[in-house]
Amino acid sequence: MTRRYRVHTKADAHRSGLEDLNADFLDQNGIPYAYEDFRIPFQQPAKKRTYTPDFALANGIIIETKGEFSSADRQKHLLVKELHPELEIRFVFSNSRQKLYAGSKTTYAMWAEKHGFKWANRLIPMTWIKEPLFEQSFNKIIELRRLKPHE
């Protein structure tokens, strides 16, 4: 049984135009998803933190949309991946050809590939939506939804 649901943190508002675009895409295609409805704990050296993913698909794929992909964002995602390798986190970049910083030869897409993250440009690919269940990732998402913030 598939159930369509949307969970929003602020009265149907997203944090960016890219999130709006992808939410509209999912809505128009009748794709079930949750928006920013759980947190993934990670720890920076001597600091406990949480990360709130943008989208979680029903098959356990977590989607992070990125316009600007700062050094702090990249570091955070490497820490999250190290602590939670069972999570299937993927990126949708507004411009995957964007360089990490001025003068860099590395693009956002190249960084993602180097670190084992799947990525797409602008919209969540329908092929990701149609992928079978990532059971470990799905089960971890369910577990994380049950935690209170900062547990």
MARGU-729937 format. One record per residue (C-alpha): residue number from 1; x, y, z. Coordinates in Angstrom, 3 decimals. Layout:
BEGIN
(node NUM (X Y Z))
...
REM end
This chain:
BEGIN
(node 1 (0.000 0.000 0.000))
(node 2 (1.510 3.320 -1.005))
(node 3 (0.484 6.323 0.945))
(node 4 (1.073 9.845 -0.251))
(node 5 (2.249 12.206 2.410))
(node 6 (4.068 15.478 2.769))
(node 7 (5.530 16.721 5.990))
(node 8 (6.552 20.363 6.127))
(node 9 (8.373 22.249 8.815))
(node 10 (6.921 25.658 7.938))
(node 11 (3.480 26.102 6.343))
(node 12 (4.301 24.589 2.951))
(node 13 (7.542 26.582 2.598))
(node 14 (10.878 25.226 1.443))
(node 15 (14.283 26.688 2.102))
(node 16 (15.195 27.223 -1.541))
(node 17 (13.832 27.485 -5.041))
(node 18 (15.524 24.171 -5.878))
(node 19 (13.637 22.462 -3.035))
(node 20 (10.403 24.060 -4.337))
(node 21 (11.141 22.771 -7.841))
(node 22 (11.760 19.221 -6.630))
(node 23 (8.756 19.212 -4.258))
(node 24 (6.544 20.338 -7.147))
(node 25 (8.048 17.611 -9.355))
(node 26 (7.322 14.933 -6.742))
(node 27 (3.800 16.292 -6.167))
(node 28 (2.978 16.452 -9.876))
(node 29 (4.113 12.857 -10.331))
(node 30 (2.244 11.562 -7.259))
(node 31 (5.496 10.439 -5.601))
(node 32 (5.286 9.851 -1.835))
(node 33 (7.931 11.656 0.190))
(node 34 (8.557 13.404 3.455))
(node 35 (10.112 16.854 3.675))
(node 36 (12.517 17.655 6.517))
(node 37 (10.695 15.434 8.998))
(node 38 (13.625 13.787 10.774))
(node 39 (17.196 14.522 11.813))
(node 40 (20.351 12.461 11.383))
(node 41 (22.788 12.822 14.265))
(node 42 (26.464 13.282 13.502))
(node 43 (29.350 14.530 15.550))
(node 44 (31.959 17.067 14.661))
(node 45 (35.053 16.756 16.784))
(node 46 (33.929 17.632 20.326))
(node 47 (30.504 18.734 19.083))
(node 48 (27.237 16.822 18.697))
(node 49 (25.182 18.010 15.745))
(node 50 (22.188 16.982 13.668))
(node 51 (21.522 17.195 9.968))
(node 52 (18.008 17.521 8.555))
(node 53 (17.789 16.012 5.059))
(node 54 (15.653 17.807 2.492))
(node 55 (13.655 14.855 1.145))
(node 56 (13.191 11.194 2.058))
(node 57 (11.614 8.975 -0.569))
(node 58 (9.478 5.962 0.298))
(node 59 (12.228 3.612 -0.948))
(node 60 (14.716 4.870 1.666))
(node 61 (16.664 7.246 -0.587))
(node 62 (17.535 10.556 1.082))
(node 63 (17.781 13.549 -1.254))
(node 64 (19.806 16.648 -0.412))
(node 65 (19.316 19.557 -2.809))
(node 66 (22.212 21.967 -3.099))
(node 67 (22.615 25.298 -4.811))
(node 68 (25.730 26.397 -2.963))
(node 69 (27.801 23.471 -1.667))
(node 70 (30.086 24.979 0.948))
(node 71 (33.138 23.425 2.544))
(node 72 (31.159 23.036 5.798))
(node 73 (28.377 21.205 3.899))
(node 74 (30.880 18.863 2.277))
(node 75 (32.566 18.130 5.604))
(node 76 (29.190 17.487 7.261))
(node 77 (28.174 14.997 4.573))
(node 78 (31.435 13.100 4.860))
(node 79 (30.949 12.839 8.646))
(node 80 (27.325 11.726 8.242))
(node 81 (28.347 9.100 5.665))
(node 82 (31.109 7.820 7.942))
(node 83 (28.763 7.517 10.943))
(node 84 (25.733 6.257 8.993))
(node 85 (26.996 4.204 6.023))
(node 86 (23.609 2.434 5.866))
(node 87 (21.893 5.622 4.685))
(node 88 (21.426 6.096 0.948))
(node 89 (22.082 9.849 0.621))
(node 90 (22.104 11.440 -2.832))
(node 91 (22.509 14.984 -4.096))
(node 92 (20.546 17.091 -6.555))
(node 93 (22.671 20.087 -7.506))
(node 94 (21.292 23.238 -9.108))
(node 95 (24.505 23.211 -11.186))
(node 96 (26.616 20.064 -10.930))
(node 97 (29.361 21.740 -13.006))
(node 98 (29.869 24.461 -10.405))
(node 99 (33.442 24.511 -9.058))
(node 100 (33.938 23.909 -5.332))
(node 101 (35.596 27.320 -5.057))
(node 102 (37.169 29.923 -7.338))
(node 103 (40.131 28.385 -9.136))
(node 104 (39.221 24.797 -8.236))
(node 105 (39.278 22.153 -10.951))
(node 106 (36.808 20.037 -8.973))
(node 107 (33.084 20.386 -9.646))
(node 108 (30.265 19.485 -7.266))
(node 109 (29.619 16.355 -9.367))
(node 110 (33.286 15.323 -9.249))
(node 111 (33.341 15.723 -5.457))
(node 112 (30.180 13.595 -5.103))
(node 113 (31.580 10.831 -7.319))
(node 114 (34.923 10.851 -5.507))
(node 115 (33.149 10.284 -2.200))
(node 116 (30.680 7.669 -3.440))
(node 117 (27.538 9.810 -3.561))
(node 118 (25.117 9.567 -6.466))
(node 119 (24.072 12.940 -7.845))
(node 120 (21.764 14.561 -10.369))
(node 121 (21.345 17.974 -11.929))
(node 122 (18.303 20.112 -10.966))
(node 123 (15.612 17.401 -10.567))
(node 124 (15.371 14.076 -8.795))
(node 125 (15.646 11.428 -11.536))
(node 126 (12.570 9.253 -11.954))
(node 127 (14.948 6.247 -12.024))
(node 128 (15.843 6.968 -8.364))
(node 129 (12.169 7.086 -7.449))
(node 130 (11.540 3.744 -9.147))
(node 131 (14.477 1.995 -7.464))
(node 132 (13.606 -0.832 -5.085))
(node 133 (13.579 -0.375 -1.340))
(node 134 (16.923 0.343 0.353))
(node 135 (15.930 -1.599 3.436))
(node 136 (18.805 -0.544 5.726))
(node 137 (18.367 3.116 4.840))
(node 138 (14.566 2.901 5.186))
(node 139 (14.832 1.206 8.604))
(node 140 (17.354 3.803 9.816))
(node 141 (15.042 6.629 8.707))
(node 142 (12.198 5.060 10.704))
(node 143 (14.493 4.805 13.743))
(node 144 (15.653 8.429 13.374))
(node 145 (12.064 9.694 13.164))
(node 146 (11.436 8.187 16.592))
(node 147 (14.335 10.070 18.224))
(node 148 (13.810 13.419 19.851))
(node 149 (16.068 16.286 18.662))
(node 150 (19.623 16.025 19.983))
(node 151 (19.319 12.433 21.238))
REM end
